[in-house]
Amino acid sequence: MRSQFRTFPTPFPRGQTPGEVIREHRARLAVEEEMRATRRRLELREQPLCRNSPATRILVWEKMHGLRLSLNTAHPILRMAAAATSLTIEDLRQEQRARIGAHSRSP
């Protein structure tokens, strides 16, 4: 006796060939990749802008790289963060001190 239910549902939407589904998927992936690239370019442009405060520039840098600025004032990442954000090492150290102060004041 044969089951009336299919073991595997049809993998393609009705009315579309496998080739059409693949082309549509590739096109969707290309659009998503372009959107990610555009967003990254905009973030890179925003990172060093002088109109942004040092704290904002550092937050953008942290978000882009998935990192937190080290609280170690001698950490090597400070040089890279300074170059990427167009800030001085002293600007970064001031932000570190502000964060340490905010952390010590929080309950």
DSSP file (Angstrom, degrees, kcal/mol; ACC not computed):
  #  RESIDUE AA STRUCTURE BP1 BP2  ACC     N-H-->O    O-->H-N    N-H-->O    O-->H-N    TCO  KAPPA ALPHA  PHI   PSI    X-CA   Y-CA   Z-CA
    1    1 A M              0   0    0      0, 0.0     2,-0.4     0, 0.0     0, 0.0   0.000 360.0 360.0 360.0 132.7    0.0    0.0    0.0
    2    2 A R        -     0   0    0      1,-0.1     2,-0.1     2,-0.0     0, 0.0  -0.716 360.0-119.3 -94.2 137.3    1.4    3.4   -1.0
    3    3 A S        -     0   0    0     -2,-0.4     4,-0.1     1,-0.1    -1,-0.1  -0.456   9.1-143.0 -72.8 144.9    1.3    6.4    1.3
    4    4 A Q  S    S+     0   0    0     -2,-0.1     2,-0.4     2,-0.1    -1,-0.1   0.602  80.6  80.3 -83.3 -10.3   -0.7    9.4    0.1
    5    5 A F  S    S-     0   0    0      2,-0.0     2,-0.3     1,-0.0    -2,-0.1  -0.775  81.6-124.6 -99.1 141.7    1.9   11.7    1.7
    6    6 A R        -     0   0    0     -2,-0.4    -2,-0.1     1,-0.1     4,-0.0  -0.613   7.9-142.4 -80.8 140.9    5.2   12.5    0.0
    7    7 A T  S    S+     0   0    0     -2,-0.3    -1,-0.1     1,-0.2    -2,-0.0   0.908  92.4  31.4 -67.6 -41.9    8.3   11.9    2.1
    8    8 A F  S    S-     0   0    0     -3,-0.0    -1,-0.2     0, 0.0     2,-0.0  -0.973  85.6-132.3-120.8 124.5   10.0   15.0    0.7
    9    9 A P        -     0   0    0      0, 0.0    -2,-0.0     0, 0.0     0, 0.0  -0.322  43.2 -83.4 -68.5 158.7    8.0   18.1   -0.3
   10   10 A T        -     0   0    0      1,-0.2     4,-0.1     2,-0.1    -4,-0.0  -0.448  37.2-147.7 -61.6 129.8    8.7   19.6   -3.6
   11   11 A P  S    S+     0   0    0      0, 0.0    -1,-0.2     0, 0.0     0, 0.0   0.560  74.0  69.3 -80.3  -7.0   11.8   21.9   -3.1
   12   12 A F  S    S-     0   0    0      4,-0.0     3,-0.1     1,-0.0    -2,-0.1  -0.896  88.6-108.8-116.6 140.2   10.7   24.5   -5.7
   13   13 A P    >   -     0   0    0      0, 0.0     3,-1.9     0, 0.0     8,-0.1  -0.321  52.8 -88.9 -59.1 145.9    7.9   26.9   -5.6
   14   14 A R  T 3  S+     0   0    0      1,-0.3     3,-0.1    -4,-0.1     0, 0.0  -0.307 113.2  23.1 -58.6 136.9    5.2   26.0   -8.0
   15   15 A G  T 3  S+     0   0    0      1,-0.2     2,-0.4    -3,-0.1    -1,-0.3   0.399 101.9 101.8  88.7  -2.3    5.7   27.5  -11.4
   16   16 A Q    <   -     0   0    0     -3,-1.9    -1,-0.2     4,-0.0    -4,-0.0  -0.918  62.9-137.8-116.7 141.7    9.4   28.0  -11.1
   17   17 A T     >  -     0   0    0     -2,-0.4     4,-2.2     1,-0.1     3,-0.2  -0.512  31.6-106.9 -85.9 161.6   12.1   25.8  -12.5
   18   18 A P  H  > S+     0   0    0      0, 0.0     4,-2.3     0, 0.0     5,-0.2   0.894 121.6  54.4 -54.9 -39.4   15.2   24.9  -10.5
   19   19 A G  H  > S+     0   0    0      1,-0.2     4,-2.4     2,-0.2     5,-0.2   0.883 107.3  49.5 -63.0 -39.2   17.2   27.3  -12.6
   20   20 A E  H  > S+     0   0    0     -3,-0.2     4,-2.5     2,-0.2    -1,-0.2   0.898 110.0  50.8 -67.1 -40.3   14.9   30.2  -11.8
   21   21 A V  H  X S+     0   0    0     -4,-2.2     4,-2.4     2,-0.2    -2,-0.2   0.919 111.9  47.5 -63.0 -43.4   15.0   29.5   -8.1
   22   22 A I  H  X S+     0   0    0     -4,-2.3     4,-2.7     2,-0.2    -2,-0.2   0.924 112.6  48.5 -64.5 -45.2   18.8   29.5   -8.1
   23   23 A R  H  X S+     0   0    0     -4,-2.4     4,-2.4     1,-0.2    -2,-0.2   0.910 112.3  49.0 -61.9 -41.8   19.0   32.7  -10.2
   24   24 A E  H  X S+     0   0    0     -4,-2.5     4,-2.3     2,-0.2    -1,-0.2   0.909 112.1  48.6 -64.1 -42.1   16.5   34.4   -7.8
   25   25 A H  H  X S+     0   0    0     -4,-2.4     4,-2.5     2,-0.2    -2,-0.2   0.923 111.8  48.9 -64.5 -44.3   18.5   33.2   -4.8
   26   26 A R  H  X S+     0   0    0     -4,-2.7     4,-2.4     1,-0.2    -2,-0.2   0.905 111.0  50.3 -62.2 -41.0   21.8   34.4   -6.2
   27   27 A A  H  X S+     0   0    0     -4,-2.4     4,-2.2     2,-0.2    -1,-0.2   0.912 110.5  49.5 -63.9 -41.7   20.2   37.8   -7.1
   28   28 A R  H  X S+     0   0    0     -4,-2.3     4,-2.3     1,-0.2    -2,-0.2   0.907 111.2  49.5 -63.6 -42.1   18.9   38.1   -3.5
   29   29 A L  H  X S+     0   0    0     -4,-2.5     4,-2.5     1,-0.2    -2,-0.2   0.895 109.7  51.7 -63.3 -40.1   22.3   37.3   -2.1
   30   30 A A  H  X S+     0   0    0     -4,-2.4     4,-2.3     2,-0.2    -2,-0.2   0.902 109.9  48.8 -64.2 -41.0   24.0   39.8   -4.4
   31   31 A V  H  X S+     0   0    0     -4,-2.2     4,-2.2     2,-0.2    -2,-0.2   0.923 112.2  48.7 -64.6 -43.9   21.6   42.5   -3.2
   32   32 A E  H  X S+     0   0    0     -4,-2.3     4,-2.2     1,-0.2    -2,-0.2   0.903 111.4  49.6 -62.7 -41.6   22.2   41.7    0.4
   33   33 A E  H  X S+     0   0    0     -4,-2.5     4,-2.5     1,-0.2    -1,-0.2   0.900 110.1  50.7 -64.9 -40.7   26.0   41.7    0.0
   34   34 A E  H  X S+     0   0    0     -4,-2.3     4,-2.5     2,-0.2    -1,-0.2   0.887 109.4  51.3 -64.4 -38.1   25.8   45.1   -1.8
   35   35 A M  H  X S+     0   0    0     -4,-2.2     4,-2.4     2,-0.2    -2,-0.2   0.909 110.9  47.9 -65.4 -41.5   23.7   46.4    1.1
   36   36 A R  H  X S+     0   0    0     -4,-2.2     4,-2.4     2,-0.2    -2,-0.2   0.914 112.5  49.2 -63.6 -42.4   26.3   45.2    3.6
   37   37 A A  H  X S+     0   0    0     -4,-2.5     4,-2.5     2,-0.2    -2,-0.2   0.905 111.8  48.5 -65.0 -41.2   29.1   46.7    1.6
   38   38 A T  H  X S+     0   0    0     -4,-2.5     4,-2.4     2,-0.2    -1,-0.2   0.921 111.2  50.0 -63.9 -44.4   27.3   50.0    1.3
   39   39 A R  H  X S+     0   0    0     -4,-2.4     4,-2.3     1,-0.2    -2,-0.2   0.901 111.7  49.0 -61.0 -41.2   26.6   50.1    5.1
   40   40 A R  H  X S+     0   0    0     -4,-2.4     4,-2.7     2,-0.2    -2,-0.2   0.907 109.4  51.5 -66.3 -41.6   30.3   49.3    5.8
   41   41 A R  H  X S+     0   0    0     -4,-2.5     4,-2.0     1,-0.2    -2,-0.2   0.918 111.3  48.4 -60.7 -42.4   31.5   52.1    3.5
   42   42 A L  H  X S+     0   0    0     -4,-2.4     4,-2.2     2,-0.2    -2,-0.2   0.905 111.9  48.8 -64.8 -41.2   29.2   54.5    5.2
   43   43 A E  H  X S+     0   0    0     -4,-2.3     4,-2.0     2,-0.2    -2,-0.2   0.901 109.8  51.9 -64.8 -40.3   30.4   53.4    8.6
   44   44 A L  H  < S+     0   0    0     -4,-2.7    -1,-0.2     1,-0.2    -2,-0.2   0.888 111.4  47.6 -62.7 -37.8   34.0   53.7    7.5
   45   45 A R  H  < S+     0   0    0     -4,-2.0     4,-0.3     1,-0.2    -1,-0.2   0.867 112.7  48.7 -69.8 -36.4   33.3   57.2    6.3
   46   46 A E  H >< S+     0   0    0     -4,-2.2     3,-1.2     1,-0.2    -2,-0.2   0.814  94.5  77.9 -70.9 -31.3   31.6   58.2    9.6
   47   47 A Q  T 3< S+     0   0    0     -4,-2.0    -1,-0.2     1,-0.3    14,-0.2   0.876 102.7  29.2 -52.8 -51.8   34.3   56.8   11.8
   48   48 A P  T 3  S+     0   0    0      0, 0.0    -1,-0.3     0, 0.0    -2,-0.1   0.408  83.3 136.7 -94.1   6.9   36.9   59.6   11.5
   49   49 A L    X   -     0   0    0     -3,-1.2     3,-1.3    -4,-0.3     8,-0.1  -0.277  51.3-142.3 -61.4 132.0   34.5   62.6   10.9
   50   50 A C  T 3  S+     0   0    0      1,-0.3    -1,-0.2     7,-0.0     7,-0.1   0.747  96.6  66.8 -66.2 -24.6   35.5   65.6   13.0
   51   51 A R  T 3  S+     0   0    0      2,-0.1     2,-0.3     0, 0.0    -1,-0.3   0.737  88.8  81.9 -71.5 -19.1   31.9   66.5   13.7
   52   52 A N  S <  S-     0   0    0     -3,-1.3     0, 0.0    -6,-0.2     0, 0.0  -0.648  88.7-115.3 -84.6 142.0   31.6   63.4   15.7
   53   53 A S     >  -     0   0    0     -2,-0.3     4,-2.7     1,-0.1     5,-0.2  -0.295  28.4-108.1 -67.9 159.1   32.8   63.4   19.3
   54   54 A P  H  > S+     0   0    0      0, 0.0     4,-2.5     0, 0.0     5,-0.2   0.900 121.7  54.2 -55.0 -40.5   35.7   61.2   20.2
   55   55 A A  H  > S+     0   0    0      1,-0.2     4,-2.3     2,-0.2     5,-0.1   0.909 109.7  47.1 -61.8 -41.2   33.3   58.9   22.2
   56   56 A T  H  > S+     0   0    0      2,-0.2     4,-2.4     1,-0.2    -1,-0.2   0.921 111.4  50.5 -66.3 -44.1   31.1   58.6   19.1
   57   57 A R  H  X S+     0   0    0     -4,-2.7     4,-2.4     1,-0.2    -2,-0.2   0.908 111.4  48.7 -60.4 -41.0   34.0   57.8   16.8
   58   58 A I  H  X S+     0   0    0     -4,-2.5     4,-2.9    -5,-0.2    -1,-0.2   0.910 109.7  51.8 -66.3 -41.3   35.3   55.2   19.2
   59   59 A L  H  X S+     0   0    0     -4,-2.3     4,-2.5     2,-0.2    -2,-0.2   0.903 110.3  48.9 -61.1 -41.0   31.8   53.6   19.5
   60   60 A V  H  X S+     0   0    0     -4,-2.4     4,-2.7     2,-0.2    -2,-0.2   0.929 111.8  49.4 -63.0 -44.6   31.6   53.4   15.7
   61   61 A W  H  X S+     0   0    0     -4,-2.4     4,-2.1     1,-0.2     6,-0.3   0.928 111.5  48.9 -59.8 -45.8   35.1   51.8   15.6
   62   62 A E  H  X>S+     0   0    0     -4,-2.9     5,-1.6     1,-0.2     4,-1.3   0.914 112.5  48.1 -60.8 -43.5   34.1   49.3   18.2
   63   63 A K  H  <5S+     0   0    0     -4,-2.5     3,-0.3     1,-0.2    -2,-0.2   0.924 111.5  49.6 -63.8 -45.1   30.9   48.4   16.4
   64   64 A M  H  <5S+     0   0    0     -4,-2.7    -1,-0.2     1,-0.2    -2,-0.2   0.870 121.2  33.8 -63.0 -37.3   32.7   48.0   13.0
   65   65 A H  H  <5S-     0   0    0     -4,-2.1    -1,-0.2    -5,-0.2    -2,-0.2   0.480 102.5-124.1-100.8  -3.0   35.3   45.8   14.4
   66   66 A G  T  <5S+     0   0    0     -4,-1.3     2,-0.3    -3,-0.3    -3,-0.2   0.852  72.0 119.8  63.9  33.8   33.3   43.9   17.0
   67   67 A L      < -     0   0    0     -5,-1.6     2,-0.4    -6,-0.3    -1,-0.2  -0.819  59.8-133.1-124.8 163.1   35.8   45.0   19.7
   68   68 A R        -     0   0    0     -2,-0.3     2,-0.2    -3,-0.1     3,-0.1  -0.947  37.7-104.6-111.6 140.7   35.8   47.0   22.9
   69   69 A L        -     0   0    0     -2,-0.4     9,-0.0     1,-0.1   -11,-0.0  -0.472  42.8-114.4 -63.4 127.3   38.4   49.6   23.4
   70   70 A S        -     0   0    0     -2,-0.2    -1,-0.1     1,-0.1     5,-0.1  -0.318   9.9-143.9 -63.0 144.3   40.9   48.2   25.9
   71   71 A L  S    S+     0   0    0     -3,-0.1     2,-0.6    28,-0.0    -1,-0.1   0.485  74.4 104.6 -86.9  -3.3   41.1   50.0   29.3
   72   72 A N    >   -     0   0    0      1,-0.1     3,-1.7     2,-0.0    -2,-0.1  -0.704  65.7-151.7 -77.8 116.6   44.8   49.3   29.3
   73   73 A T  T 3  S+     0   0    0     -2,-0.6    -1,-0.1     1,-0.3    20,-0.1   0.629  94.1  48.1 -69.0 -12.3   46.4   52.6   28.5
   74   74 A A  T 3  S+     0   0    0      4,-0.0    -1,-0.3     3,-0.0    -2,-0.0   0.281  79.5 132.1-108.0   9.2   49.5   50.9   26.9
   75   75 A H    X   -     0   0    0     -3,-1.7     3,-1.6     1,-0.1     4,-0.3  -0.381  60.3-132.6 -66.2 137.6   47.5   48.4   24.8
   76   76 A P  T >> S+     0   0    0      0, 0.0     3,-1.0     0, 0.0     4,-0.9   0.730  99.7  73.6 -62.6 -22.2   48.8   48.2   21.2
   77   77 A I  H 3> S+     0   0    0      1,-0.2     4,-2.8     2,-0.2     5,-0.2   0.752  80.6  74.2 -65.6 -20.8   45.2   48.4   19.8
   78   78 A L  H <> S+     0   0    0     -3,-1.6     4,-2.7     1,-0.2    -1,-0.2   0.887  92.6  52.7 -59.3 -39.1   45.2   52.1   20.8
   79   79 A R  H <> S+     0   0    0     -3,-1.0     4,-2.2    -4,-0.3    -1,-0.2   0.924 112.1  44.9 -63.6 -42.8   47.5   53.0   17.8
   80   80 A M  H  X S+     0   0    0     -4,-0.9     4,-2.3     2,-0.2    -2,-0.2   0.917 114.4  48.2 -67.8 -42.5   45.2   51.2   15.4
   81   81 A A  H  X S+     0   0    0     -4,-2.8     4,-2.0     1,-0.2     6,-0.3   0.900 110.9  51.7 -64.5 -40.1   42.1   52.8   16.9
   82   82 A A  H  X>S+     0   0    0     -4,-2.7     5,-1.6    -5,-0.2     4,-1.1   0.926 111.4  46.8 -62.0 -45.4   43.7   56.2   16.8
   83   83 A A  H  <5S+     0   0    0     -4,-2.2     3,-0.3     1,-0.2    -2,-0.2   0.912 114.2  47.1 -64.0 -42.5   44.6   55.9   13.1
   84   84 A A  H  <5S+     0   0    0     -4,-2.3    -1,-0.2     1,-0.2    -2,-0.2   0.817 120.3  37.5 -70.8 -30.4   41.1   54.6   12.1
   85   85 A T  H  <5S-     0   0    0     -4,-2.0    -1,-0.2    -5,-0.2    -2,-0.2   0.475 103.7-123.0-100.6  -3.2   39.3   57.3   14.0
   86   86 A S  T  <5 +     0   0    0     -4,-1.1     2,-0.3    -3,-0.3    -3,-0.2   0.851  69.9 130.5  59.3  36.5   41.6   60.2   13.4
   87   87 A L      < -     0   0    0     -5,-1.6    -1,-0.2    -6,-0.3     2,-0.2  -0.725  59.2-112.6-110.2 164.6   42.0   60.7   17.1
   88   88 A T     >  -     0   0    0     -2,-0.3     4,-1.9     1,-0.1     5,-0.2  -0.549  27.9-112.0 -89.9 163.3   45.2   61.0   19.2
   89   89 A I  H  > S+     0   0    0      1,-0.2     4,-2.4     2,-0.2     5,-0.2   0.885 121.4  56.0 -59.3 -38.1   46.3   58.5   21.7
   90   90 A E  H  > S+     0   0    0      2,-0.2     4,-2.4     1,-0.2    -1,-0.2   0.883 103.0  54.1 -64.6 -37.6   45.5   61.0   24.4
   91   91 A D  H  > S+     0   0    0      1,-0.2     4,-1.9     2,-0.2    -1,-0.2   0.925 110.5  47.1 -58.9 -43.5   41.9   61.3   23.1
   92   92 A L  H  X S+     0   0    0     -4,-1.9     4,-2.3     1,-0.2    -2,-0.2   0.897 110.6  51.3 -65.8 -40.2   41.6   57.6   23.4
   93   93 A R  H  X S+     0   0    0     -4,-2.4     4,-2.6     2,-0.2    -1,-0.2   0.871 106.8  54.1 -66.3 -35.9   43.1   57.6   26.9
   94   94 A Q  H  X S+     0   0    0     -4,-2.4     4,-2.4     2,-0.2    -1,-0.2   0.915 109.4  48.4 -62.4 -41.5   40.7   60.4   28.0
   95   95 A E  H  X S+     0   0    0     -4,-1.9     4,-2.4     2,-0.2    -2,-0.2   0.892 109.7  52.6 -64.9 -39.1   37.8   58.1   26.8
   96   96 A Q  H  X S+     0   0    0     -4,-2.3     4,-2.6     2,-0.2    -2,-0.2   0.935 110.1  47.8 -60.5 -45.5   39.4   55.2   28.7
   97   97 A R  H  X S+     0   0    0     -4,-2.6     4,-2.7     1,-0.2    -2,-0.2   0.905 111.0  51.4 -62.9 -40.7   39.5   57.4   31.9
   98   98 A A  H  X S+     0   0    0     -4,-2.4     4,-2.5     1,-0.2    -1,-0.2   0.909 111.4  47.4 -62.6 -41.5   35.9   58.4   31.4
   99   99 A R  H  X S+     0   0    0     -4,-2.4     4,-2.4     2,-0.2    -2,-0.2   0.899 111.7  49.5 -67.2 -40.4   34.8   54.8   31.0
  100  100 A I  H  X S+     0   0    0     -4,-2.6     4,-2.3     2,-0.2    -2,-0.2   0.921 112.8  48.3 -63.6 -42.6   36.7   53.8   34.1
  101  101 A G  H  X S+     0   0    0     -4,-2.7     4,-1.4     2,-0.2    -2,-0.2   0.904 112.0  48.2 -63.9 -41.7   35.1   56.6   36.0
  102  102 A A  H  X S+     0   0    0     -4,-2.5     4,-1.3     1,-0.2    -1,-0.2   0.882 112.1  50.3 -65.6 -38.2   31.6   55.8   34.8
  103  103 A H  H  < S+     0   0    0     -4,-2.4    -2,-0.2     1,-0.2    -1,-0.2   0.896 109.9  49.0 -67.8 -39.9   32.2   52.1   35.7
  104  104 A S  H  < S+     0   0    0     -4,-2.3    -1,-0.2     1,-0.2    -2,-0.2   0.767 111.5  50.6 -73.1 -23.9   33.4   52.9   39.2
  105  105 A R  H  < S+     0   0    0     -4,-1.4    -1,-0.2    -5,-0.2    -2,-0.2   0.726  89.6  96.3 -83.7 -22.8   30.4   55.3   39.8
  106  106 A S     <        0   0    0     -4,-1.3    -3,-0.0    -3,-0.2    -4,-0.0  -0.400 360.0 360.0 -72.3 145.6   27.8   52.7   38.7
  107  107 A P              0   0    0      0, 0.0    -1,-0.1     0, 0.0    -4,-0.1   0.495 360.0 360.0 -67.8 360.0   26.1   50.7   41.4
